[in-house]
């Protein structure tokens, strides 16, 4: 039942926001710098808030040191994820 989500992170943005989809990846702007996992932690918090979940319900599967990331959401199906992001 787990859903996966491709994410493109833009660190050091003016504000935290989910900016929509571009090339099959969700674009997320974050105020945190990409240093010592700060942007990764903030990404999970921002996505959890947007999806109405708790941050522990999300896991970063790949892209720990890249702007291109894959997040796994264990508590949602692909259909439910698409519905919550629309």
C-alpha positions as CSV (number, residue, x, y, z in Angstrom):
1,X,0.0,0.0,0.0
2,X,3.0,2.3,0.2
3,X,3.2,5.2,-2.3
4,X,6.4,6.7,-3.7
5,X,6.9,10.3,-4.8
6,X,9.7,11.8,-6.9
7,X,10.7,15.2,-5.5
8,X,12.9,18.0,-6.8
9,X,14.2,20.1,-3.9
10,X,15.2,23.8,-4.3
11,X,17.1,24.7,-1.1
12,X,17.7,28.1,0.3
13,X,14.4,29.4,-1.0
14,X,12.6,32.5,0.4
15,X,9.8,30.3,1.9
16,X,8.8,26.7,2.2
17,X,6.3,25.7,-0.4
18,X,5.1,22.9,-2.6
19,X,5.3,24.4,-6.0
20,X,3.6,21.8,-8.2
21,X,4.8,19.2,-10.6
22,X,7.5,19.6,-13.2
23,X,8.7,16.7,-15.4
24,X,6.9,14.1,-13.2
25,X,8.6,15.3,-10.0
26,X,7.0,17.4,-7.3
27,X,8.9,20.6,-6.9
28,X,9.4,21.7,-3.2
29,X,11.1,24.9,-2.2
30,X,12.8,24.9,1.2
31,X,14.4,27.6,3.3
32,X,16.9,25.2,4.7
33,X,20.4,24.9,3.2
34,X,21.5,21.5,1.9
35,X,23.9,21.0,4.8
36,X,24.0,18.1,7.3
37,X,20.6,16.8,6.3
38,X,18.7,20.0,7.2
39,X,16.9,20.3,3.9
40,X,16.0,16.6,4.0
41,X,14.5,16.9,7.5
42,X,12.6,20.0,6.5
43,X,11.4,18.3,3.3
44,X,9.8,15.5,5.3
45,X,8.1,18.0,7.6
46,X,6.7,20.1,4.8
47,X,5.4,17.1,2.8
48,X,3.9,15.6,6.0
49,X,2.0,18.9,6.7
50,X,0.8,19.1,3.1
51,X,-0.4,15.5,3.1
52,X,-2.0,15.7,6.5
53,X,0.4,13.1,8.0
54,X,3.1,13.0,10.7
55,X,6.8,13.3,9.6
56,X,7.6,9.8,10.8
57,X,5.1,8.4,8.2
58,X,7.4,9.5,5.4
59,X,10.9,8.2,4.6
60,X,13.6,9.4,2.3
61,X,14.4,6.4,0.1
62,X,17.0,7.9,-2.2
63,X,18.6,11.2,-3.0
64,X,20.1,12.0,0.4
65,X,22.7,14.2,-1.2
66,X,20.9,15.2,-4.3
67,X,18.2,17.6,-5.3
68,X,16.3,14.7,-6.9
69,X,14.8,12.6,-4.2
70,X,12.3,9.7,-3.8
71,X,10.1,9.7,-0.7
72,X,8.1,6.7,0.5
73,X,4.8,7.3,2.2
74,X,3.9,4.0,3.9
75,X,0.4,5.0,5.0
76,X,-1.0,6.1,1.6
77,X,-1.8,4.3,-1.6
78,X,-0.7,5.9,-4.9
79,X,-4.3,6.9,-5.6
80,X,-4.7,8.6,-2.2
81,X,-1.4,10.4,-2.6
82,X,-2.5,11.7,-6.0
83,X,-5.8,12.9,-4.5
84,X,-4.1,14.7,-1.6
85,X,-1.7,16.5,-3.9
86,X,-4.4,17.6,-6.3
